[in-house]
Structures are given as C-alpha cells and as structure tokens.
Amino acid sequence: MKQHLKSMLRRWYQWNAMERAVALASLAVLSLAAAASHADPGDFQAMPGLWKIVTHHVHGSHAGQSTVQWHCVDEGADPWAEFANMPVPANDQCRRSEQHRSSTALAWSLTCPGNAPADGRGRVDFDSPEHYTASTSLHGHEVVRVEGQRFAACTSAND
C-alpha cells in the first residue's frame, strides 16, 4: 500500500502545472455534481405561508372540475403532511410507502386496500419554493392532478 501511494505521489509531482490544474478542476466539478445529486432531505425548499391548492380529479385523460383550498403552512411543517397528502378518488384508505424526497421533490408508492385494491405512485415537484405541481396515479393512470401556489405570509397561527 505504501509503495502504491509513493508511486501515485511521484506521478503527481511529475505532471506539469497545467495537468495538475485540470485534474483538480475535474475533481471539484465531480464533487459538486455528487453533492447536487444527493440533496439533503431536511433542506426541503418549500416556503411557508398561505398556499392556494387547486385539485383536479382526472377521468380518462380529462381533468374534472377543480376544487380550491387555501392552506397556511408554517416553517416547521413536515412536507409529507403538507404537500404530499393528496386524496385518492373513491379510496380514502390508501397508504404511502417507499417515500423519497430531495430538496425539490417528493415521491412515493401507494397501496389502496378495499373491494378493488389498487397500487400506484404519487409525486410532488417544486419548480420554485413558491410553486409546485403534483399527481397521483393508480394502475399507471393519473387520477389526481394538483397545483399549489404560495400567495402571502400567514397573518397568524390560526389562519
């Protein structure tokens, strides 16, 4: 092991300054890329405040009538409870599993028990800290489509 390390160091010192600079720059780029691809789930990038949430139940490939909810999200809120809690039509007993999150997305699998059990997937994607789109699919077909937009700060804890 020591001999291998000595050999590597000897080769490093034999490189000219330009080769060393290129090698160091390459290592720096690789380090940044690795850090970006493994975002800290605790650093979820959604802003607290008053959110307008528009939900569409999808039938076939057509979005049905929309429902609008206004919801105040505080700073300490769990993103799973606030943004990934989407209703599944005709089945309120669906359970999330295999949850994954990054600084801008949440994804999960769904298992829905009942007379017609179903498996599916859900996803929330933030394109900015103040806007997201989301969807839930069962058996590979989209059943819920959601869009959220932050409008203002909340004026009190009871909003």
Helices and strands as residue ranges (DSSP letters): H 2-14, H 17-37, E 49-59, E 62-73, H 79-82, E 95-101, E 105-112, E 118-128, E 131-138, E 141-152
